[in-house]
Amino acid sequence: MLHKDARICTGREYQQVYQEGKRVAGKYIIIYYQKNRRPTNRFGIVTSKKVGHAVIRNRTKRQLREMARSAAEKIQGNYDIVVVARPSIKGCAYEIIEKDFLLLIKKARLC
């Protein structure tokens, strides 16, 4: 579980990252990121109904939160990062999603 200080909470913060931040897309997820002025990285997780019903969306969010938590130490600098799950993530193994996540983090030059 991400600590409260490590989460993006309000819709305004999400919109700011979407509009002013940069975007990197992979096969299973899209990452939006932007520098922040806080002492830590913050993450936001988004899964739409296109991903699946509530059980699948919640499972996907738990997996993405765990990936974000484990990658937080690797990410240098202070960023707001929004991870958006694509519909293709449904039924995908954790290891494959994690590989895509780490590839996108490197592609965005966050670590």
C-alpha positions as CSV (number, residue, x, y, z in Angstrom):
1,M,0.0,0.0,0.0
2,L,1.3,3.4,-0.9
3,H,1.6,5.9,2.0
4,K,-0.8,8.8,2.0
5,D,2.1,11.2,1.2
6,A,2.9,9.1,-1.9
7,R,-0.5,9.4,-3.5
8,I,-2.1,11.8,-5.8
9,C,-5.6,12.4,-4.3
10,T,-7.6,15.2,-6.0
11,G,-9.0,15.4,-9.5
12,R,-7.3,18.8,-9.9
13,E,-3.9,17.1,-9.4
14,Y,-4.6,14.4,-11.9
15,Q,-5.8,17.0,-14.5
16,Q,-2.6,19.0,-14.0
17,V,-0.4,15.9,-14.6
18,Y,-2.5,15.0,-17.7
19,Q,-2.3,18.5,-19.2
20,E,1.1,19.8,-18.2
21,G,3.1,16.5,-17.9
22,K,4.7,14.2,-20.4
23,R,3.3,10.9,-21.6
24,V,4.9,7.5,-22.3
25,A,2.7,4.6,-23.6
26,G,3.3,0.9,-23.5
27,K,1.2,-2.1,-24.5
28,Y,-0.6,-2.5,-21.2
29,I,-0.2,0.9,-19.4
30,I,0.3,4.6,-20.1
31,I,2.4,6.7,-17.7
32,Y,2.0,10.5,-17.3
33,Y,4.6,12.2,-15.3
34,Q,5.5,15.7,-14.2
35,K,8.1,17.2,-11.8
36,N,6.7,18.3,-8.4
37,R,7.9,20.5,-5.6
38,R,7.4,17.9,-2.9
39,P,10.1,15.9,-1.1
40,T,8.8,12.6,-2.5
41,N,7.4,11.0,-5.6
42,R,3.6,10.7,-5.8
43,F,1.6,8.1,-7.7
44,G,-1.9,7.9,-9.0
45,I,-3.6,4.8,-10.5
46,V,-6.4,4.9,-13.0
47,T,-8.5,2.0,-14.3
48,S,-11.6,2.6,-16.4
49,K,-14.5,0.3,-16.9
50,K,-13.0,-0.7,-20.2
51,V,-10.5,-2.8,-18.2
52,G,-13.3,-5.0,-16.8
53,H,-15.7,-5.3,-14.0
54,A,-15.0,-4.2,-10.4
55,V,-13.1,-7.3,-9.3
56,I,-10.7,-7.1,-12.3
57,R,-10.2,-3.3,-11.9
58,N,-9.5,-3.6,-8.2
59,R,-7.0,-6.4,-8.8
60,T,-5.3,-4.4,-11.5
61,K,-5.1,-1.3,-9.2
62,R,-3.5,-3.4,-6.4
63,Q,-0.9,-4.8,-8.8
64,L,-0.1,-1.3,-10.2
65,R,0.2,0.1,-6.7
66,E,2.6,-2.6,-5.7
67,M,4.7,-1.9,-8.8
68,A,4.7,1.8,-8.0
69,R,5.7,1.1,-4.4
70,S,8.6,-1.1,-5.4
71,A,9.8,1.3,-8.1
72,A,9.6,4.4,-5.9
73,E,13.1,4.0,-4.6
74,K,14.5,3.6,-8.2
75,I,12.9,6.8,-9.4
76,Q,15.3,9.8,-9.0
77,G,14.0,13.2,-8.5
78,N,10.5,14.2,-7.4
79,Y,7.7,13.4,-9.7
80,D,3.9,13.1,-9.9
81,I,3.2,9.9,-11.8
82,V,-0.2,8.8,-13.1
83,V,-0.4,5.2,-14.3
84,V,-3.4,4.5,-16.5
85,A,-4.3,0.8,-17.3
86,R,-5.2,0.0,-20.8
87,P,-8.0,-2.5,-21.7
88,S,-5.3,-5.0,-22.9
89,I,-4.1,-5.4,-19.3
90,K,-7.1,-7.7,-18.6
91,G,-6.0,-11.2,-17.9
92,C,-2.3,-10.4,-18.2
93,A,0.3,-11.9,-15.8
94,Y,1.8,-9.7,-13.1
95,E,5.4,-10.3,-14.4
96,I,4.5,-9.1,-17.9
97,I,2.8,-6.0,-16.6
98,E,5.8,-5.3,-14.3
99,K,8.2,-5.6,-17.2
100,D,6.1,-3.1,-19.3
101,F,6.0,-0.7,-16.3
102,L,9.8,-0.9,-15.7
103,L,10.4,-0.4,-19.4
104,L,8.3,2.7,-19.5
105,I,10.0,4.1,-16.4
106,K,13.3,3.7,-18.2
107,K,11.9,5.1,-21.4
108,A,10.7,8.2,-19.6
109,R,14.2,8.5,-18.0
110,L,12.8,8.5,-14.5
111,C,15.5,6.2,-13.2
